[in-house]
């Protein structure tokens, strides 16, 4: 299981402020806390800094890497910002978030995946729009899988994101994702699957509960990576317990470690 | 009077069938169509708005209420001449070019409609030229743009620039919304306002057209 720590994102108010003030200490503290809490990757997203995203990305990547030696998830809609981040990424194999089946996006991002030998999040959408059903998603997914693997990207480096939509505006939104994850797992057993969790609960109360349960449900279907807040100890505890129950934790060692770290203490 | 209360209550509880029934009964009895709208349908939706803002009602319930209200409106509308339809103002709404996010913007459309606005919902992936065309055609007081992507939010700026070039900027107020945008971004690109959610957007529109609903 791959946990991508989502906190360093300038759409979050505290991070936005810290980035604007070039507050090295705060950014480094958040990076360190996420890794200590179990994040395997640290997401870096400064997409809201539309006027100087490239410079901000460079500063963020350098700042984070002075604090932690974790690989980074370079998260941006802007290929120039992604490349700026990749050029500086020093630890492990970076992850690009994201490529899609949209022609323009695909053609911009693929060369970066190949040049920097990265892992890549592949969003199940293309120029025909946002997918509704699991089968819609699978069509985009199949197409992406073929193009990426033919281009030389290893299956192990592909992370399909099924595209999570709010259940508040479409009763079947959660179910379609669960079905998609199941289908991807059956058809492409060697690729990974990743998602964020907060979209699903948009517009509803007690969002944490829905997010936590959706994590367990998607993992049951085969999801193996999450973009989440690793400082949310309940979520992290559930993620580990869920993996243990799904037979992914020999001798329950990870579960016991998490127990000893106190994540289940109330 | 109690009938209006029941109609409003049925809108609030999102009871599509009941709203249609009561509306039809009222029409049959000869109740003034505008009164059915104002004292029944919109009255109910106004309560929904307040409760939504107070987090006492949630998105799916608002959608049910809006759908129920639309069911009633459908029956009443044919009885009213276009010119007499009560309208607080006209709003052209769209998600900007390159962006396919529809949900938030459509929620805003729903809330604005139920607040008495005439809403022209252009859909998603709307180029600056598309907004210009719709503004020329529908002459709205307000144009609202949505973006959920940090790459597409700059297309809001492009639309405002084109409005200026086309000499239309003074004729409409521009409002923006969507996860990556903010009040300060609105100011930076020269928009007239930012709505953090659908209710804020409605209040903002009412303020901008200078009338109360």
HADDOCK unambig.tbl for C-alpha pairs under 7 A between the chains (distance, minus, plus):
assign (segid A and resid 11 and name CA) (segid B and resid 180 and name CA) 6.04 0.50 0.50
assign (segid A and resid 47 and name CA) (segid B and resid 150 and name CA) 5.29 0.50 0.50
assign (segid A and resid 48 and name CA) (segid B and resid 150 and name CA) 5.59 0.50 0.50
assign (segid A and resid 48 and name CA) (segid B and resid 180 and name CA) 6.05 0.50 0.50
assign (segid A and resid 50 and name CA) (segid B and resid 150 and name CA) 6.88 0.50 0.50
assign (segid A and resid 77 and name CA) (segid B and resid 150 and name CA) 6.70 0.50 0.50
assign (segid A and resid 77 and name CA) (segid B and resid 151 and name CA) 5.74 0.50 0.50
assign (segid A and resid 78 and name CA) (segid B and resid 151 and name CA) 6.51 0.50 0.50
assign (segid A and resid 129 and name CA) (segid B and resid 100 and name CA) 6.40 0.50 0.50
assign (segid A and resid 130 and name CA) (segid B and resid 100 and name CA) 6.67 0.50 0.50
assign (segid A and resid 168 and name CA) (segid B and resid 59 and name CA) 6.09 0.50 0.50
assign (segid A and resid 168 and name CA) (segid B and resid 60 and name CA) 5.21 0.50 0.50
assign (segid A and resid 169 and name CA) (segid B and resid 60 and name CA) 6.16 0.50 0.50
assign (segid A and resid 203 and name CA) (segid B and resid 58 and name CA) 6.07 0.50 0.50
assign (segid A and resid 203 and name CA) (segid B and resid 59 and name CA) 5.00 0.50 0.50
assign (segid A and resid 204 and name CA) (segid B and resid 58 and name CA) 5.85 0.50 0.50
assign (segid A and resid 204 and name CA) (segid B and resid 59 and name CA) 6.64 0.50 0.50
